[in-house]
Amino acid sequence: MTHQLLLYPMAAHIAWVAFLYVLLTIVRAPAVWGVIKSKKENWASIEPRI
């Protein structure tokens, strides 16, 4: 019974972490891969911590 109580929160946590990883990769990829040439066009103006 205990494993059933932990299964869904653990699965939700893994899904959330995977989503955040993909989101941050997409946000940072243009600057890292050189798609954005000017530093003025990156996400730093929107979110300076990224």
GILINCOR-V512170 format. One record per run of one state. SS is the DSSP state (H for helix, E for strand, - for the rest). FROM is the first residue (numbers start at 1). TO is the last residue. If there is no record, write none. Layout:
SS:FROM:TO  SS:FROM:TO
This chain:
-:1:1  H:2:33  -:34:38  H:39:41  -:42:42  H:43:45  -:46:50
